[in-house]
């Protein structure tokens, strides 16, 4: 498969992931949305991101449905993906994340425009920790990502039929069990891409993109994925 094909499919898949995921957050946070104040908000968001993984990975299936630079990194460490392809995957995923964030704004533009206070809308596009302690936030992201990546690598043959639905279920499980402290990015493209989109978008009264925290949802997943891949190699 050519580099352009890898870039394009991963862009499309990641854009779909981010569009649905950020859209689920916007659905429960923005006044004027039918679900605003309707209760069960965290579950809506968790299932939104989980189903977004299913849709995005299915779209990107020609390239393996990575839609996450950390998945590509782990597969490169274990020898399933060429290291030379890693930058192409990552660039496509990051670009898709930006596009997905912009499309979310397009879908909810009327809600953004009619909102009296958009100062909290950053959490629609990127993760915001409940307690801002970047060391511990990084550890949390690393542990959550370890669970995802080790499951992907060690997925037994009996689960193979689950396909991307199985990965989506794991993402939902992580969101329910481990997502509360940091918002569980577990994917740098899912956080950094829409964070850049938020920085660029003309949202009235928006907050800053918080670049001082932006490295946490990158470093944490890198550490967690690397540890999972190395453990998998040691056990294989």
N, C-alpha and C positions, 0 to 999 in steps of 0.2 A: 504494500500500500504506500502511495506517495505521501510526502510530507504535507502537501496541500490537502489531501483527503483526510489525513489525521487531524489537521488543524480545523477543517470545516466541520467534520462530524462531532468533534469534541466541543467546538464552539456552540453548535446547535443543541447538543445535549445539555451542556452546562447552562446555556441560556434558558432552556425549558425548566431545569431544576430551580434556578434562581427566581425565575418569573413566578412559578407556583409557590415556592417557599416564601419569598418576600410578600407575595400576594396574600398568603394565609395570615401573615402578621398584620398586613394592612387591613385585612378584612375585620380583624377584631380590635384594632387600635384606632382606626379613623372614623370619626363621626360622619354619618351619612352612609356608612356601609350597613347592610341589613343585619350583620352579626354584631354590630357595635354594642357593647354592654350586655350581650346575650348570655354571658356565663360560659364556663367550659373553655375559656380562652386558650389556656396552655395546651390542652389536648387538641384543639383545632390547629394550633401552630405545629405541634409535634407531628400530627398526622399529615399536615400540609407538606412539611419537609420530607417526611417519609415517602409520601406518594409522589412528590417532586423527584426524588431519587429514582423511583420506578419509571416514571415517564422519561426523565432525562437520560438514564442509562439505556432504556429501550431505544430511544432515538439514536444514541451514539453506539449502538451495538456493532456496527461495522468495524469500529476501532476497539472493541472490547468494553465499551460503556464505562470508561474510567471516570469521567466527569469530575475528577478530583486529582490534583497534582500529587497528593500523598499516596493514592492508590498506584499511580504510575511509578512513583519513587519506590514503593515497596516491591512492585513487580520487577523493577530494574535491579534492585538489590538481590532478589531471588533468581534473577536470570531469565524471567519470563518476558521482559521487555528490554529492548536495546537502550543503552544509556544515551545513544545519539538521538533517540526519539523523545527523550524526556523533555527537552526544552520546547519541542513542537507541541506535545501534549499540553504542557503547562501554559504556553502562550494561547493556545486555542481555548483552554478552560478559563483563563483569566479574562480573555476578551469576551467569552460567552457570559461570564459573571457580570461584566459591565453592561452588556446589552440586556441581560435579563433584568437588572436593576432599573435600567431606563424604561424598559417595557412595563414594569410594575408601576412606575410613576405615570406612564401614559394611561394605563387602565384605570388608575385611581386619581387622575388629575383633578376631577371635580371635587373629590373628597379633600385632597390637599388644599385646593383653592378656597374651599368653604370653611376650612378649619381655622378657628380663632388662634390656636396655639400649636405651631409645628415644631416646638423646641424639643419634643421627645420623639420625633419621627425617625431619628437615626437608627433606633432599634428595629425599624422595619427592614432596613437594608443590611445591617451588620450587627454583630453581637455586642452586648453591653453587659458586663458582669454585675451580679447582684452585690458583691463586695469586691471593691477594686483593690486587690492585692496581687500585683502582676506575677510574682513568683508562684503563688499558689494557683492563680488562674492558669498559668502555663502548665503546671502539674496536672490540673483538672483536665485541660484539653488533651494533654499527652495520654492520660489514662483512658479517656473516652475514645480517642483515636486508636489506641492500642487494641481495644475491644473490637472495633470495626475492622481493622486491618487483619488482625489475627483470625477473625472469623472468615474473612474473605480468603485468606491463604490456606487455612486449615479446613475449609468447607468440605465435609466428607461427601463421598459419592451419593449417599442417600438423600442429601439435600440439593443435589445438582438440579433436580427438576424444578425447584423453587425459583431458580434463576434470579433475575433482578428483583422479583418479589421478595425473595429471602433477604437480600441486602436491604431493601426498604424496611422489612420487619425489624432488622437489627438496628437500623437508624431510629425507628420509632422507639425501640426498647432503650436505646442510649438516651434519647430525648426524655423519656419518662423517668429513667433511673439515674441518669448522670447529667442531664442537661440544665438543671436549675441554676447551679453556681455561675456559669459563664454563658449560657445560651447555646452551648455545644456547636461551635463552628465545625470542627473535625474535617475541615476542608478549606484551605487558604483561598481558593478561587471563589468559594461561596461567600466568604467574608470580605476579602480585599476587593474583589470585582465590584460588588454592589456598593461597597464603601466609597470607591472611586466615583461610581455613578452618583451617589448622594452628594459628594463634593462638587460635582459638575452641574447637577440639576438646579433649575431655578425655583426652588421651593421657598416660599415666603416664610421668613422667621425661623428657618431651620438652624440646628445646632452645628457646631464644628464637627468634622469627620473623626476627630480624636485619633490623630496619627500616633500619639504617644502610646496608645494601646494596640494599634494595628499589628504590631509584630507578634503579639501573644497568640492570636489565632493562626499564625504561620509557624512559629517556632514550636509551640506545643504539639501540633499534629506531626511536624517533621520528627520530633523526638519519639513520639508514640509509635509512628509508623516504622521508623528505623528499628526500634526495639522489638516490635512485633515481627518484622522480617528477619532479624538476626536470630531471634528465638526459634522461629519456624525453621530456619536453616539448620540450627543446632539440633532440632528434634527430628528433622526429616531423614 
